[in-house]
Amino acid sequence: MNSYNHYAYGAVADWIYRYVAGVDATPLDAGFHTVVLHPVFDPRLGNASLDYASAYGAIHSDWTVKGKTALWHVSIPANTVGWLNVAAEGAKYKLNGAPINEARPSKLTIRDGQSGFELPSGSYSFDVTLE
Protein backbone atom coordinates (compact mmCIF):
# COMPACT_ATOMS: atom_id res chain seq x y z
CA MET A 1 0.00 0.00 0.00
CA ASN A 2 1.36 3.40 -0.96
CA SER A 3 -1.53 5.61 0.17
CA TYR A 4 -1.05 8.00 3.08
CA ASN A 5 -4.75 8.86 2.94
CA HIS A 6 -5.82 5.99 5.15
CA TYR A 7 -8.20 5.94 8.12
CA ALA A 8 -5.54 4.59 10.47
CA TYR A 9 -3.32 7.65 9.97
CA GLY A 10 -6.21 9.98 10.73
CA ALA A 11 -7.18 7.98 13.82
CA VAL A 12 -3.67 8.28 15.25
CA ALA A 13 -3.56 12.03 14.58
CA ASP A 14 -7.00 12.41 16.19
CA TRP A 15 -5.78 10.60 19.32
CA ILE A 16 -2.68 12.80 19.52
CA TYR A 17 -4.71 16.03 19.19
CA ARG A 18 -7.47 15.04 21.61
CA TYR A 19 -5.71 13.05 24.27
CA VAL A 20 -1.98 13.72 24.21
CA ALA A 21 -2.15 17.47 23.50
CA GLY A 22 -5.64 17.72 25.02
CA VAL A 23 -7.18 19.97 22.35
CA ASP A 24 -10.73 19.00 21.47
CA ALA A 25 -13.97 20.49 20.16
CA THR A 26 -17.50 20.00 21.35
CA PRO A 27 -20.43 19.17 19.06
CA LEU A 28 -22.55 21.71 20.97
CA ASP A 29 -20.21 24.56 19.97
CA ALA A 30 -18.42 23.26 16.89
CA GLY A 31 -15.46 24.64 14.98
CA PHE A 32 -13.30 25.20 18.06
CA HIS A 33 -15.39 28.17 19.21
CA THR A 34 -15.15 26.36 22.54
CA VAL A 35 -11.78 24.65 22.93
CA VAL A 36 -12.15 21.67 25.25
CA LEU A 37 -8.89 21.08 27.12
CA HIS A 38 -8.10 17.67 28.62
CA PRO A 39 -4.51 16.54 28.10
CA VAL A 40 -3.24 13.27 29.49
CA PHE A 41 0.15 13.99 31.03
CA ASP A 42 2.10 10.76 30.62
CA PRO A 43 5.65 10.64 31.99
CA ARG A 44 6.45 7.89 29.47
CA LEU A 45 6.07 10.44 26.67
CA GLY A 46 8.01 13.13 28.53
CA ASN A 47 6.58 16.02 26.55
CA ALA A 48 4.18 16.96 23.78
CA SER A 49 3.55 20.03 21.66
CA LEU A 50 0.72 20.94 19.28
CA ASP A 51 -0.16 23.94 17.16
CA TYR A 52 -3.51 23.86 15.38
CA ALA A 53 -4.69 26.53 12.93
CA SER A 54 -8.41 26.82 13.71
CA ALA A 55 -10.83 29.15 11.93
CA TYR A 56 -10.46 31.55 14.90
CA GLY A 57 -6.66 31.46 15.03
CA ALA A 58 -3.84 29.35 16.39
CA ILE A 59 -4.48 26.97 19.27
CA HIS A 60 -1.33 25.93 21.11
CA SER A 61 -0.73 23.26 23.74
CA ASP A 62 2.60 22.01 25.02
CA TRP A 63 3.53 20.18 28.17
CA THR A 64 6.57 18.65 29.83
CA VAL A 65 6.62 16.23 32.75
CA LYS A 66 9.32 16.84 35.36
CA GLY A 67 9.15 14.45 38.29
CA LYS A 68 5.63 14.60 39.74
CA THR A 69 4.71 17.86 37.97
CA ALA A 70 3.56 18.64 34.46
CA LEU A 71 4.29 22.13 33.12
CA TRP A 72 1.58 22.98 30.60
CA HIS A 73 1.28 26.01 28.33
CA VAL A 74 -1.87 26.65 26.34
CA SER A 75 -3.02 29.47 24.07
CA ILE A 76 -6.66 30.09 23.20
CA PRO A 77 -7.34 32.32 20.14
CA ALA A 78 -9.48 35.47 20.15
CA ASN A 79 -13.27 35.12 20.09
CA THR A 80 -13.09 31.64 21.62
CA VAL A 81 -13.23 30.21 25.11
CA GLY A 82 -11.31 27.37 26.72
CA TRP A 83 -13.09 24.76 28.82
CA LEU A 84 -11.05 22.79 31.34
CA ASN A 85 -13.16 20.02 32.87
CA VAL A 86 -11.12 19.42 36.00
CA ALA A 87 -13.38 20.73 38.78
CA ALA A 88 -13.01 17.47 40.73
CA GLU A 89 -9.22 17.65 40.36
CA GLY A 90 -8.92 21.42 40.63
CA ALA A 91 -6.55 21.21 43.59
CA LYS A 92 -3.93 19.62 41.30
CA TYR A 93 -3.95 22.59 38.88
CA LYS A 94 -2.16 25.88 39.46
CA LEU A 95 -2.70 28.66 36.95
CA ASN A 96 0.15 31.16 36.79
CA GLY A 97 1.26 30.02 40.26
CA ALA A 98 -2.14 30.24 42.01
CA PRO A 99 -4.68 27.45 42.60
CA ILE A 100 -7.00 27.41 39.59
CA ASN A 101 -10.12 28.02 41.66
CA GLU A 102 -8.55 31.28 42.93
CA ALA A 103 -6.71 32.34 39.78
CA ARG A 104 -7.91 35.02 37.44
CA PRO A 105 -9.26 34.92 34.77
CA SER A 106 -10.45 31.31 35.24
CA LYS A 107 -14.07 31.02 36.27
CA LEU A 108 -15.78 27.96 37.75
CA THR A 109 -18.87 27.29 35.63
CA ILE A 110 -21.25 24.51 34.68
CA ARG A 111 -21.32 23.45 31.04
CA ASP A 112 -23.36 20.55 29.69
CA GLY A 113 -24.11 19.45 33.26
CA GLN A 114 -20.43 19.30 34.28
CA SER A 115 -18.44 21.64 36.50
CA GLY A 116 -15.22 23.00 35.09
CA PHE A 117 -13.19 26.12 34.52
CA GLU A 118 -13.77 28.53 31.68
CA LEU A 119 -10.79 30.44 30.29
CA PRO A 120 -11.14 33.44 27.97
CA SER A 121 -8.83 33.80 25.00
CA GLY A 122 -5.18 34.24 25.96
CA SER A 123 -2.07 32.32 26.97
CA TYR A 124 -1.82 30.37 30.20
CA SER A 125 0.79 28.44 32.17
CA PHE A 126 -0.26 25.58 34.41
CA ASP A 127 1.60 23.51 36.99
CA VAL A 128 -0.21 20.19 37.40
CA THR A 129 0.58 17.81 40.25
CA LEU A 130 0.64 14.21 39.02
CA GLU A 131 -0.09 11.12 41.07
Backbone torsions as a table, in degrees:
resi	resn	phi	psi	omega
1	MET	NA	131.3	180.0
2	ASN	-113.0	1.6	-176.3
3	SER	-82.8	134.8	172.4
4	TYR	-100.6	4.5	179.7
5	ASN	-101.1	63.2	-174.1
6	HIS	-120.4	146.3	-178.1
7	TYR	-53.0	-41.0	-175.6
8	ALA	-60.7	-36.6	178.5
9	TYR	-66.6	-42.4	178.0
10	GLY	-65.3	-36.6	179.7
11	ALA	-65.8	-39.2	178.3
12	VAL	-67.3	-44.4	178.6
13	ALA	-62.3	-40.7	178.0
14	ASP	-60.1	-44.2	178.6
15	TRP	-62.5	-41.8	179.6
16	ILE	-64.2	-46.7	180.0
17	TYR	-61.1	-51.8	-172.4
18	ARG	-74.9	-42.5	-170.5
19	TYR	-106.2	-39.3	178.7
20	VAL	-75.6	-56.0	179.9
21	ALA	-78.8	-26.1	177.2
22	GLY	78.7	27.1	179.3
23	VAL	-108.4	119.2	-174.3
24	ASP	-142.5	162.6	175.3
25	ALA	-111.8	169.2	176.0
26	THR	-122.3	138.6	-179.5
27	PRO	-65.5	-19.2	179.9
28	LEU	-80.6	-14.5	178.6
29	ASP	-149.0	69.9	-168.9
30	ALA	-67.3	170.2	175.2
31	GLY	76.5	20.5	-179.3
32	PHE	63.2	27.9	170.3
33	HIS	-68.2	-37.3	167.2
34	THR	-110.7	121.7	179.5
35	VAL	-97.7	111.4	179.7
36	VAL	-84.3	125.1	-175.3
37	LEU	-111.1	121.4	177.6
38	HIS	-158.0	65.7	179.3
39	PRO	-71.3	153.7	174.4
40	VAL	-108.5	106.4	-178.4
41	PHE	-80.8	107.4	-176.3
42	ASP	-114.5	114.3	-179.9
43	PRO	-58.1	-24.5	179.1
44	ARG	-66.3	-29.2	176.5
45	LEU	-82.5	-31.4	179.3
46	GLY	84.8	-55.5	178.8
47	ASN	-158.0	165.4	176.5
48	ALA	-152.9	151.9	178.9
49	SER	-146.9	138.1	-179.2
50	LEU	-143.9	135.4	168.8
51	ASP	-124.6	127.8	-178.8
52	TYR	-127.8	127.1	179.9
53	ALA	-88.8	93.1	178.4
54	SER	-84.3	173.3	178.1
55	ALA	-64.2	-22.0	-179.7
56	TYR	-93.4	-13.6	-177.4
57	GLY	136.6	-174.9	-175.1
58	ALA	-74.0	132.6	171.5
59	ILE	-107.8	130.5	-177.6
60	HIS	-126.6	139.2	173.6
61	SER	-145.8	125.5	171.3
62	ASP	-144.1	142.8	178.6
63	TRP	-142.7	154.6	177.5
64	THR	-137.7	134.0	176.8
65	VAL	-96.4	126.4	175.1
66	LYS	-129.1	107.1	-177.6
67	GLY	64.9	-120.9	-179.2
68	LYS	-103.3	21.1	-179.2
69	THR	-131.8	138.8	172.5
70	ALA	-107.4	130.6	175.3
71	LEU	-100.5	117.4	-172.6
72	TRP	-124.2	128.4	175.6
73	HIS	-116.1	133.7	-179.7
74	VAL	-139.7	141.7	175.8
75	SER	-124.1	131.2	179.7
76	ILE	-111.8	127.2	-176.9
77	PRO	-71.5	166.0	179.3
78	ALA	-59.4	151.2	178.5
79	ASN	63.5	22.8	174.8
80	THR	-131.6	174.0	177.4
81	VAL	-136.9	144.6	175.3
82	GLY	-97.0	144.4	178.8
83	TRP	-126.7	115.7	-178.1
84	LEU	-112.0	105.7	-174.1
85	ASN	-88.9	70.2	-178.5
86	VAL	-130.5	28.5	-176.7
87	ALA	-55.7	-40.0	179.9
88	ALA	-68.4	-27.6	-179.0
89	GLU	-110.2	20.4	-175.4
90	GLY	-56.0	-30.5	-179.1
91	ALA	-65.2	-21.6	-179.9
92	LYS	-80.4	-16.7	-173.2
93	TYR	-103.6	127.5	171.7
94	LYS	-116.5	129.6	179.7
95	LEU	-107.2	117.1	-177.8
96	ASN	51.3	39.1	174.9
97	GLY	91.2	-11.0	-179.0
98	ALA	-111.5	150.3	175.4
99	PRO	-54.6	139.6	-171.7
100	ILE	-60.1	-32.4	-179.6
101	ASN	-72.8	-11.8	177.3
102	GLU	-109.7	-13.7	-173.1
103	ALA	-79.7	143.1	172.8
104	ARG	-96.3	142.9	8.0
105	PRO	-100.1	18.8	-179.7
106	SER	-65.5	146.8	-177.3
107	LYS	-137.9	124.4	177.7
108	LEU	-71.1	121.9	-178.3
109	THR	-140.2	170.2	175.6
110	ILE	-113.0	127.7	180.0
111	ARG	-135.0	127.0	179.4
112	ASP	54.6	35.7	177.7
113	GLY	79.9	6.8	-179.4
114	GLN	-121.6	141.1	175.6
115	SER	-82.3	142.0	178.6
116	GLY	-169.8	-173.8	-177.7
117	PHE	-112.9	132.0	177.9
118	GLU	-99.5	135.5	179.9
119	LEU	-123.3	125.5	175.4
120	PRO	-71.1	172.4	179.8
121	SER	-57.6	145.7	-178.5
122	GLY	148.8	-174.1	179.0
123	SER	-114.5	138.6	-174.1
124	TYR	-135.0	149.9	175.0
125	SER	-122.8	125.8	-179.5
126	PHE	-116.1	145.0	165.5
127	ASP	-112.8	121.2	-176.5
128	VAL	-118.1	122.9	177.8
129	THR	-79.4	125.2	179.9
130	LEU	-97.1	157.3	178.1
131	GLU	-88.1	NA	NA
